[in-house]
Every structure is written in C-alpha cells, then in structure tokens.
Amino acid sequence: MPKDVIERFELEFLQIINEQGVFDSALLPPFKDPDFKKIFETMVLVRTFNQRALSLQREGRIGTYASILGQEASQIGSALALEDGDWIFPSFRESGVFISRGYPMWMLYRYWMGDERGMKAPEGMNIFPMSVPVGTHLPHATGAAFAMKHRGDKKVAAVYFGDGGSSRGDFHEALNLAGVFKAPVIFLLQNNQWAISVPRARQSAAKTLAQRAFGYGVPGIQVDGNDLMAVYSATKEAVDRARRGDGPTLIECYTYRLDDHTTSDDASRYRNKEDVEEWRKKEPMIRFRLFLEKKGLWTKEYEEDVLRKALEAVDREIEAAEKYPAPDPADIIRYTNSELTQTQKRELEELGWEK
C-alpha cells in the first residue's frame, strides 16, 4: 500500500565567510566599513576580557570561570541582531553577549568574584542573570515571550544554551509551548560539541540539533557558529520574524569550545588534542581578521592599537571591580525571601547582623 507524505522538512546550513576569509558578498549583511571594524574591536575586547578572567582565576582573584574562547562569533553576532528593548536569557557562558550589549565589565568581574550584585542589570538593560543550572531558563524565556505577545509589546526574547542544555526536558517543554503559542522567542543553541565531558554524539542520534525544531512546528537552521556574519544574519531574520508575530526560531550555532568547560575542568582527559588543534584553525578571530584583510580594512598596526586600547579598558574595569565595597554578609539572609521569616529574623539577631 502506498504511503502518503504528510509533510517534508529541509534544514539549511548558513555560512557567509569561510575559514580562509572568503565571503559571499550577496549574503553579507548591509554593514559599512566602520561597522565591520567596530565588530572586530568588540571581538578583541571580548577576548581580552576572557583572557584576563582566566589569569585572575589562576591568581585566586576570581572564582571558577567559564571561558568563551572559540564562541565569540556565536555570542557577538547574535547579540548585535537584538534591540535594546529585547529580553536576553543567558546561560553561564555568555560574557560575550553581556559585553556586546554594553553591560559594564566590572560588574561581570564582580559576579565571577562571587558577588551576586554583579548580575543586577543596570536600569533599562533587559538581561537576566546568568543561569548556572543547565536548561532551567529556557521555559522562563518562552514564558516572558508569551507575556510580551499577550501585552502587545513588539519585543522578542533570546535565550542562550548549549548542546547539553538541548538534552534537558526544559528545552523540549520550552520549544513545544513556544511553537503552540507562537511566542516571539529565539532559541540560540551554541553547539560547542561537548556537554562538559559528554560528546555531542552521545547526546542525540540526530544528524543535527537544529532539526529538532521541526517536531514542534518551529523553523530551525544550522549556521557556521565561527562565522559572525552568518550568525548575525540568521539571528536578524529570526528576530524580524518573531517581531512580526510569526513565532519562534531555533538556531544551532555549530562551533567548538576551545578551552576547558570551566577552570575546574581538565578537558585533556576526554578530548583528542588533534581535534582541538583542527578546530583552533577555524576559530572566529582568525576568520574575521582574514575577512577584514581581504576588504582592505586590517593592518597589523591597526590590530595592535585595538588590542592596546582593549587591555587598558579591561584593566580599568578590573581595578573598579576590585575596589568595589564587599557585600554585607547579612544580605545572604535578607534576600533569600521577599520578606524575612521569623527564623531569619532570629538568625540576624543571633549573628549580630540586625540593623
């Protein structure tokens, strides 16, 4: 008996700039030369922030840190496609997103020093605190997006997570509800190939993670996550679609985590050194530098000047973070609940922290 085809799905892969810096001018976003240089300068700043954070951790000046080396294009490219009024729901590795949106770097350093006040976003900046629990923030993003739609706000929500996060039930619940209610949310899946020590192949038998979107009636696309222009273009299209009222999109940024999972991890125990070195050749900074060079926008002197300014800016932010007054220990109790319980009041009195 012949079988009827109910529906067919086709998954696209988007790359605009290849590993040699060669680009498809027909697909290139309509940026001007100063815009491309500004993007490169942001990449240098983000990488400088990251390198300094790793050094600070080794010196005992901040706590455990999650490096973003290799994922700058996925973070900066997507963040640039958002508008100021949009809401961002980051996981714990999105320092590049924060910096791209103008978040004060000294506050990020305070957070990594263990001071939760570092995640108190400045007034008017719609970005939630970093989510350390894996995947739990995805339903929050869907809920917020649905609320914005209900209120008639022309805003979108963007939620960041990794391949490990896509293996959690929260991912499926969030995507399912977003599809049903056409919530204006963009799911930005940074597939960096490893969920700590669990490889991508052990998480799903599917050829891609982006194709999971089709099961929920949601468009999905896989992009070269080391190509900043491809990430920007895919995100911009998804943002415009969501703002029109056409619902969510799942974007899989195919990239690689070049450093350890965090500074508490030793990836050499489970990763092949040769694989890491192959991916290092594809990393975003090299590619964007080659792209600028082909457009006649890069010189060695230019990059040296950009790096010098980035180092000066980051060091000022570190100084500001380390000079910031330490939090009141009593805040641990004061802000656990919206109102103090009788037990908490007694604890404050017994510790001599009551004011």
N, C-alpha and C positions, 0 to 999 in steps of 0.2 A: 504494500500500500504506500503510495507517495506521501511524503511529509510536507506539510505547508510550512513555509518560513514566516514566522510572525514578525520578526524584526532582525535587522542586521546592524552590527556596530563596527566602526572603523576608528582606530586610535592613531592620532597624528603624533609625530615627533618633530619638534621645532629646534632648529639651530640656525643662527644668523652669522655668527663669527666662528670659524673653525679653529683648530689648535694652532694653525700657522698664522692666525690673524687675518685670513682672507674672509671677506664678508660679502653677503648678498645685498647689494645696495637697494634692491626692490623691496626687501623686507626690513631694512634698517629703519628704526623709529625716526620721526622728523626732528631730531635734535640738531642744534647748531654746534659749531666747533667749540665755543666756550662751554657748552653743556657737557660735551664729551670729556673735556679737560676737568671740569668740576666733578664729574663722576669718578674719574681716575684719582683725583685728590681725595675724594671720600674713601675710596678703596685703600689708599695709602694710610689715611687717618685710622680707619678701622683696623687695619693690620698692625699698625703701630700700637694702638690701644691693646690689642690682643697680645702682642709680644711683650709689652710692658707688664701686663697682667700675669703672664707666665713667670716672668722674672720676679715679680713681687711675691708670688706664691712660693717660689723656691727660697726666697729670703725670709719667709714667715710673716710677711706684711699683709697678706690676704689669705683667705681660707681656700678650700677646694675650688678650682676654677674649670669651666668647660670651654676649651679652645674652639674657635670658629675657623681655624686655618683650613682653607680649601672650599669654604662655603660662603665666601664673601659675595660672590655674584648672585647666589640664590637669595641672600638676605637684602643686599642693597638694591638689586634690580626690582624685586617685588615691592620693597618699601617705597621706592620712588614713584611707583604707579598709584599709590594711595594719596588721598587728600587729607587735609588737616582735620576735618570733622569725622573721618572714618575711625572705627574702633579696631585696635590691634590686640590679639590674644597670643602672647609669645610663650614658647616653652623656655627651657633653661639655657639654650644656646644661641639666643638671638641678640647678642650685644650689637651686632652689625645693624640690625633693624632699629634698635633704640637710637644709635648714633646717627643713622641716616635720617631719622625723623627729628633730629635736633635735641634729643634727650641729653641733659648735662652729664658729661663723662665722669665728673667727680662723684655724682650720685650713684653711677654704676659701680665705681670702685668701692664706695661705701657699702653697697649691697654685698659685694664679694668679700668685704671685710667682716661680714656678719651683721651689719646694721640694716635692719629691715626698712628703716626710713629712706634708704636709697631707692626703694621701689614706690615711694609716694610721688606719683607723677605730678609735674608742675601743672598749675591751673591751665585748663584749656587743651591739654595734651591727652588724647583719648587712648591711652595704652595701659593695659592691665599689668600687674606684677608678673614676673617670670614664674612659670608653673613648673615646679620640680617633679611633682607626681606625673607619671607618664600618661598622657592622653586625657586626663580628667577635665582639661579646659576646653576640649572640643565641643561638648554639649553646651557649655557656657556661651561659646561663640554663636552657635546656632540659635540659642535662646535670645541672645541680645539682638541678633539679626532679625529674628521674627518679631521682636518687640519694636524695632525700628520700622519694620514694614507696617505693623499694626498702627503705629503713630503717624505714618505717612512721611517719615524722615527719608530724605534722599541720601542716605549714608549706607556704607557697607561695613561688614566685619571681615577681618582677615585673621586666620588662625594658623599658627606655625607648629609643625610637629615633624617627627622623623619617621623612618620606616618602622621602627619599633612601636611608635605611637599608633601606626596604622594596624598593628596587630592586636590592639586592645578593643574591647567591646564598645568603649566610649566612641571610637571612630565610627563604627557601623551605626550606632544609635544616632549620632550627630548627623551623619550623612543622610540617613534614611529620613529623619524629620525635616532636614533642610530641603530634601527633594520633594517631600509631600507638600510642604507649606511654601515652597519657592522662596526660601529665606535668602536674603542678599548677603551670602557669606562665601568667601573664597578660602578653600582648604589648600594650604601651601605645604605640601609634603616634601620635605628635604630628604630624599633617599640617599643617605651617605654610606650605604652598603652594610652598615653594622649597627645593631642594637646592643651596645656595649660589646660583648664578645660573640653575639649570635649573628651569623651572616645572613644577608638578605635571602639567600636560597633556602634557609631553614625556617623562614617566616611565612612564605607563601609559595605555592607551586605555580602561580600565575606568571606569565611572561613579563608583565609589568604590574605596578601597583596602581597606575592610573586607570586601568581597565575596570577596577572595582567600582568606579563611579557609575558605570552603565547599569549595574544591578539595582541602583537606586533612582534611575531616571535622571541622572545628573551628567552633564558633559565632563569628559576627562581628557587631559592632554599630558604627554610627557615632553619635557623640554631638556635641553642640554643645560644642566644646572651650573656649569662652569662658564656659560656664555651669558653675560649680564644683559645683553640686548635681547636675547631670546626670552629670558625670564621676565624682563620688563614688558615686552610685547604681549606675552601670554597673560600676565597679570593685568595689564591695562585692558585687554579685551574682556577678561573675566569681570573686572571692576565695572566697566561700562555696561556689560550685560546685566550684572546684578543691580546697578543703579537704575536701569530701565524697567526693572521689575521682572526680569526673566529668570531669576533664581541663581542657585549656587554653581560653582565650578570646582573641580578637583584638579590641581596642577601638581604633577610629580616632577620635581627638580632632580634630575639624575646627576649626582655629584659624588664626592668622596670626602670622608673625614681623615685628613692627613695626620692629625695629632691623636694622642690617646683620647679615650672617651672623656675623661676628666684628668686632672692632675693626680687623682688617686688610683688611676688605672695604668697598666703596662700592656699596651697593645701588641708588643713584640711577642708576647706569649701565645697569641692566637692569630696573628696576621703574618702573611708572607711578605718579607722585605722587598722582594722584586715587584710585587703588585703595588705596594705603596710608591715605589720609585716611578713606576709607569704612570700612575695617577698624578704624581708630582709634576710630570711634564705637561699635564693638561690643566694645571691649576689656573684660576681666574686672572690673577695679576699678570702672569706671563702673557696670557692671551690678549688681554685688553691693552697691554703695552705694545704688543705687535700690531694690533689694530690701529692705535694712535700713530705709530710709526709709519704705517702704510698711508695714513691720511696726512702725514707731514706735521703732526701735532706733538710729537715726542722727541726730546733730545735727552742725553744723559744729564746735562746741566739742569734742565727743567725738572727732572725727577729728583735730583739731589736737593734742589731748592724746596720742592714739595715735601720731601722727607724731613729736611731740617725743620721746616715750619710745623710739621706734624709732631715731631719729637718735642719741640718747645711747647706746643699746645697740650700734649698729653702730660708732660712733666708738670705743667702748671696745674692741671686737673688733679694729678696725684697729690701734689702739695696741698691743694684745697681739701681733698678728701681726708688726708691725714691730720689736718689742723682742725677739722670739724669736731665740735664737742661730742664726747661719748654719750650714748643714750642713758637715760635714767633706768637703773635696773628694775625699778618698780613698774615700769611700763610692761614688763613681762606679765604681770598680774593685771594691771589696769586695763589692758586692751585685749584680754582673752575673750571677754564677753562684752556686749554692748552696754550692759550695766553690771556693776560689781555685785557678786553674790555675798551672802553673809560670811561664807567661808573665806572668800577672797578678802573681804574687809578685815577679818580676823588675822589673816596671813600678813597683810600690810602692817597691821599694828604690832604683831609679834616680831616682824623683821625691822621694825622702826622706820618703815618707809612711808608711813601715813603723813600726809601734809595737811 
